[in-house]
């Protein structure tokens, strides 16, 4: 099951990166694709939290064992949302004004 969760996290993160980079083009911002890029990042964070919840402390991986308390596990979701907020702020403050000027 852990391999499946790790594979889903990898696929979700790759989808996030792909969707984020393809959200911008000659026509400007593609809002639906941009939203889905954030959604796949949130899914990645939720899957990381679930993986930590199920496998932390079971000597599966030293990385997973780091998240051995509920607070640390919840931190994975918080970090995902924080990254999403940071990325959104960068796009809103720096990327979109460049598109409007062109």
C-alpha positions as a printed Julia matrix, in Angstrom:
102×3 Matrix{Float64}:
  0.0    0.0     0.0
  2.86   2.4     0.74
  4.17   2.02   -2.79
  0.75   2.92   -4.14
  0.55   6.01   -1.9
  4.05   7.13   -2.9
  3.21   6.57   -6.57
 -0.01   8.59   -6.22
  1.94  11.39   -4.52
  4.51  11.41   -7.32
  1.85  11.44  -10.03
 -0.1   14.16   -8.25
  2.99  16.34   -7.83
  4.02  15.85  -11.46
  0.48  16.77  -12.51
  0.76  19.87  -10.34
  3.99  20.96  -12.01
  2.64  20.23  -15.51
 -0.61  22.07  -14.88
  1.14  25.03  -13.3
  3.56  25.52  -16.18
  0.86  25.06  -18.81
 -1.52  27.49  -17.09
  0.27  30.37  -18.77
  0.45  30.93  -22.47
 -0.08  33.38  -25.28
 -3.74  33.75  -24.31
 -2.89  34.65  -20.72
 -3.84  32.72  -17.61
 -5.98  29.62  -18.02
 -7.91  29.83  -14.74
 -9.34  26.31  -14.66
 -5.96  24.72  -15.31
 -4.39  27.03  -12.74
 -6.98  25.95  -10.14
 -6.32  22.29  -10.9
 -2.61  22.87  -10.41
 -3.35  24.08   -6.88
 -5.78  21.22   -6.3
 -3.18  18.61   -7.25
 -0.72  20.22   -4.83
 -3.3   20.0    -2.04
 -3.94  16.36   -2.94
 -0.2   15.69   -2.76
 -0.11  17.2     0.73
 -3.11  15.17    1.86
 -1.53  11.97    0.52
  1.72  12.81    2.32
 -0.23  13.33    5.54
 -2.08  10.03    5.06
  1.18   8.2     4.36
  2.75   9.65    7.5
 -0.35   8.79    9.53
 -0.33   5.18    8.37
  3.41   4.46    8.34
  5.27   6.82   10.72
  7.06   4.9    13.45
  6.91   1.6    11.61
 10.52   1.74   10.32
  9.4    1.97    6.7
 11.48   5.04    5.98
 13.47   7.48    8.11
 11.8   10.35    6.24
  8.3    9.08    7.02
  9.33   8.34   10.63
 10.12  12.04   11.05
  6.39  12.76   10.97
  5.58  10.58   13.99
  3.14  12.91   15.78
 -0.25  14.24   14.7
  1.11  17.81   14.78
  3.94  16.96   12.42
  1.56  15.08   10.16
 -0.83  18.02   10.02
  2.14  20.22    9.22
  2.39  18.44    5.85
 -1.07  19.72    4.91
 -0.29  23.19    6.27
  2.91  23.35    4.22
  0.99  22.32    1.08
 -1.51  25.12    1.56
  1.27  27.58    2.41
  3.16  26.65   -0.77
 -0.03  27.11   -2.72
 -0.58  30.54   -1.17
  3.02  31.57   -1.86
  2.81  30.39   -5.46
 -0.5   32.18   -5.94
  0.97  35.39   -4.52
  3.99  35.18   -6.84
  1.73  34.67   -9.83
 -0.63  37.49   -8.84
  2.09  40.01   -7.96
  4.8   39.23  -10.5
  3.69  36.95  -13.35
  0.27  38.36  -14.25
  1.5   41.98  -14.42
  4.1   40.84  -16.96
  1.33  39.29  -19.09
 -0.74  42.45  -18.88
  2.19  44.58  -20.07
  2.9   42.41  -23.09
